[in-house]
Amino acid sequence: MPAILPANSSVPAGVGRHAARLAHHTGQPDRPVRALSTQALSQGAHPGRRGTIALKGDTTMRKLTQTLAVSLALLSPAAWSAVEVKGVRFEDTRQVGGQTLQRNGTGVRVKLVFDVYAATLYLPRKETTAAGVLGQSGPKSLQIVLLRELTGEEFADAMMTGFRQNHTDAEQARYKARLDDIKAAMLAFGKARKGMVVHFEFVPGSGTQLLVNGERKGNVLPGEDFYNAMLAIWLGEQPVDKSLKAGLLGAQ
């Protein structure tokens, strides 16, 4: 009978007797019998468990792959390209007039105890003071997302009140025609529903425009001075919400 183990290996007595009985019953004493080494037996190895070991290995590899995929996704720039406030997602950049604007800051307009809308300000470059924002030329965009339902009249009245609180009678008279146009566009909202997206934007060479859910409302109104006068509603000496002003200036 050929040798089935290296010379320096030993076979437990039980294994040897089992091999002998197997040879006797099969009638094939000359056929090699593969015995397990003492080391393999001590480690719990068993030929019939190969599939189980392989399956466990595959499961572990899948888990590692999934974990790695999630980690890479969190490290990618896209994962950090927006901020979420009150369930509203604001992107870090916005295209206006062919230029990429940066998100300057974000906040929430609160009246009494109610969240009215979330807002974010986009500028060519970031500023931390109202004077810096108003003195900066180029395209600008203020995005508002309603957090509760309003009527068009409530929305318009709130804007006009904010304008009056931050401008002299002479300034109000100078901008009256353009304010009337903006107010008419707001009144046309009917119901300003929760989730409605409003953009007040200034495009150089064009003017101030009001967008509602991406659709322009009213006329394009000339003059960067008018747009800055509108921004005073949120950034002026008497803003509609001091906490919101701080947020738009990057304090939050």
C-alpha positions as a printed Julia matrix, in Angstrom:
252×3 Matrix{Float64}:
   0.0     0.0     0.0
   1.47    3.37   -0.97
   2.37    5.89    1.74
  -0.42    8.4     2.35
   1.32   10.68    4.84
   4.73   12.28    4.99
   7.3    10.42    7.04
   7.21   12.95    9.83
   3.41   12.91   10.18
   1.46   10.91   12.7
  -2.06    9.6    12.41
  -4.3     9.32   15.41
  -5.17    5.73   16.26
  -8.85    6.32   15.65
  -8.18    7.6    12.16
  -6.0     4.57   11.32
  -8.64    2.09   12.48
 -11.29    3.97   10.48
  -9.14    3.74    7.35
  -8.63    0.02    7.84
 -12.35   -0.64    8.25
 -13.08    1.47    5.14
 -10.58   -0.58    3.11
 -12.11   -3.82    4.38
 -15.69   -2.87    3.49
 -14.91   -1.39    0.08
 -12.7    -4.23   -0.93
 -10.15   -1.74   -2.23
  -7.17   -2.05    0.09
  -4.8    -0.66   -2.54
  -6.74    2.63   -2.99
  -5.16    5.53   -1.06
  -7.19    6.87    1.8
  -6.76   10.6     2.44
  -6.4    11.2     6.13
  -6.64   14.58    7.82
  -3.62   15.87    9.65
  -3.71   16.32   13.4
  -3.4    20.08   12.87
  -6.4    20.19   10.53
  -8.49   18.17   12.97
  -7.5    20.43   15.85
  -8.69   23.46   13.83
 -12.06   21.89   13.2
 -11.54   21.42    9.45
 -13.9    19.13    7.61
 -14.05   18.43    3.87
 -17.81   18.74    3.82
 -17.7    22.3     5.15
 -15.91   23.94    2.24
 -19.14   25.4     0.82
 -20.1    26.86    4.19
 -16.7    28.5     4.64
 -16.81   29.92    1.11
 -20.34   31.25    1.64
 -19.32   33.02    4.84
 -16.37   34.53    3.01
 -18.59   35.82    0.2
 -21.0    37.4     2.7
 -18.16   39.13    4.53
 -16.74   40.44    1.25
 -20.12   41.83    0.21
 -20.46   43.65    3.53
 -16.98   45.12    3.19
 -17.75   46.23   -0.37
 -21.0    47.91    0.7
 -19.28   49.68    3.6
 -16.53   50.93    1.3
 -19.08   52.21   -1.23
 -20.93   54.2     1.45
 -17.67   55.66    2.78
 -16.58   56.77   -0.68
 -19.97   58.36   -1.31
 -19.68   60.4     1.89
 -16.2    61.55    0.92
 -17.25   62.67   -2.57
 -17.81   66.42   -3.25
 -21.47   65.79   -4.12
 -22.16   64.7    -0.54
 -21.13   68.14    0.71
 -22.6    70.27   -2.1
 -25.75   71.39   -0.3
 -27.19   72.39    3.06
 -30.56   71.36    4.48
 -32.68   73.66    6.64
 -36.11   72.66    7.95
 -36.2    69.86    5.4
 -35.36   72.23    2.52
 -32.24   71.51    0.49
 -30.23   74.5    -0.76
 -27.42   73.92   -3.23
 -24.05   75.56   -2.59
 -24.01   77.23   -6.02
 -26.51   78.73   -8.45
 -26.15   79.86  -12.05
 -27.42   83.39  -12.74
 -26.62   85.41  -15.85
 -24.02   82.9   -16.97
 -22.11   83.2   -13.7
 -21.75   80.73  -10.84
 -22.85   82.25   -7.54
 -21.84   80.97   -4.1
 -24.25   80.34   -1.25
 -23.51   83.16    1.18
 -25.78   82.06    4.02
 -29.1    80.49    4.93
 -31.77   81.09    7.56
 -35.43   80.82    8.5
 -38.08   83.53    8.72
 -40.0    83.03   11.96
 -43.13   85.0    12.85
 -44.35   84.56   16.42
 -43.64   80.83   16.81
 -44.26   79.8    13.21
 -41.65   78.99   10.57
 -42.8    80.96    7.53
 -40.04   80.3     4.99
 -36.43   79.23    4.62
 -34.14   81.45    2.56
 -30.63   81.51    1.18
 -28.58   84.24   -0.49
 -26.28   83.63   -3.48
 -23.49   86.06   -4.4
 -20.45   86.17   -6.71
 -18.28   86.13   -3.59
 -19.09   85.7     0.07
 -19.69   88.68    2.35
 -20.33   88.86    6.08
 -21.82   92.37    6.29
 -24.91   93.94    4.78
 -22.79   96.81    3.42
 -20.52   94.3     1.72
 -23.46   92.55    0.08
 -25.17   95.74   -1.09
 -21.89   97.19   -2.34
 -21.06   94.11   -4.38
 -21.88   94.4    -8.08
 -22.85   91.53  -10.33
 -25.63   88.94  -10.31
 -27.36   88.04   -7.06
 -30.13   85.69   -6.04
 -32.31   85.35   -2.96
 -34.13   82.02   -2.82
 -37.2    81.55   -0.62
 -38.99   78.26    0.04
 -42.32   78.5     1.87
 -42.69   76.34    4.98
 -46.4    77.09    5.37
 -49.26   78.2     3.14
 -49.9    81.92    2.64
 -52.17   83.93    0.42
 -50.59   86.04   -2.28
 -51.85   89.09   -0.4
 -50.15   88.04    2.86
 -46.89   87.43    1.02
 -47.04   90.78   -0.8
 -48.01   92.75    2.31
 -45.11   91.27    4.27
 -42.65   92.3     1.54
 -44.05   95.82    1.23
 -44.0    96.32    5.01
 -40.36   95.24    5.11
 -39.56   97.67    2.31
 -41.24  100.63    4.05
 -39.41   99.92    7.31
 -36.03  100.25    5.63
 -36.56  103.19    3.25
 -37.46  106.85    3.48
 -40.6   108.28    1.91
 -38.48  109.71   -0.9
 -36.96  106.31   -1.65
 -40.36  104.65   -1.61
 -41.65  107.25   -4.07
 -38.67  106.69   -6.38
 -39.28  102.95   -6.52
 -43.1   103.02   -6.43
 -43.73  101.93  -10.03
 -41.36   98.96   -9.74
 -42.74   98.04   -6.32
 -46.26   98.05   -7.73
 -45.13   95.64  -10.44
 -43.6    93.26   -7.88
 -46.69   93.49   -5.68
 -49.01   92.7    -8.59
 -46.96   89.61   -9.42
 -47.19   88.44   -5.81
 -50.93   89.04   -5.61
 -51.29   86.86   -8.7
 -50.01   83.89   -6.66
 -53.49   83.32   -5.29
 -52.42   80.68   -2.8
 -48.73   80.6    -2.0
 -48.5    76.95   -1.04
 -46.03   75.21    1.23
 -42.98   74.17   -0.76
 -43.34   76.97   -3.32
 -39.92   78.24   -4.46
 -39.44   81.97   -5.06
 -36.3    83.61   -6.45
 -35.59   87.34   -6.38
 -32.73   87.68   -8.82
 -30.66   90.42  -10.37
 -29.15   89.78  -13.8
 -26.66   92.44  -15.03
 -27.77   94.04  -18.28
 -31.33   92.9   -17.65
 -32.61   93.73  -14.18
 -34.57   92.31  -11.27
 -36.81   89.35  -11.93
 -39.21   87.32   -9.82
 -39.3    83.57  -10.44
 -41.91   81.24   -8.95
 -41.12   77.53   -9.21
 -38.71   78.43  -12.01
 -41.23   80.5   -14.01
 -40.81   84.25  -14.35
 -43.66   86.38  -12.99
 -44.23   90.03  -13.84
 -41.78   92.23  -15.72
 -38.0    92.42  -15.56
 -37.36   95.61  -13.61
 -34.28   97.74  -14.46
 -31.61   98.96  -12.08
 -29.27   97.22   -9.66
 -30.17   99.92   -7.16
 -33.74   98.6    -7.07
 -32.57   95.06   -6.37
 -30.38   96.27   -3.52
 -33.32   98.28   -2.2
 -35.34   95.04   -2.15
 -32.54   93.19   -0.34
 -32.84   95.73    2.47
 -36.08   93.95    3.44
 -33.87   91.15    4.81
 -30.53   92.91    5.33
 -31.49   96.48    6.29
 -31.33   98.23    9.66
 -34.81   96.9    10.46
 -34.87   93.47    8.81
 -38.01   91.35    8.82
 -36.13   88.86   11.03
 -32.8    89.56   12.75
 -31.93   85.89   13.03
 -32.63   85.41    9.33
 -30.4    88.39    8.51
 -27.57   86.84   10.5
 -28.07   83.56    8.68
 -28.01   85.16    5.24
 -24.75   86.86    6.19
 -23.21   83.5     6.96
 -23.59   83.41   10.74
 -25.3    80.0    10.58
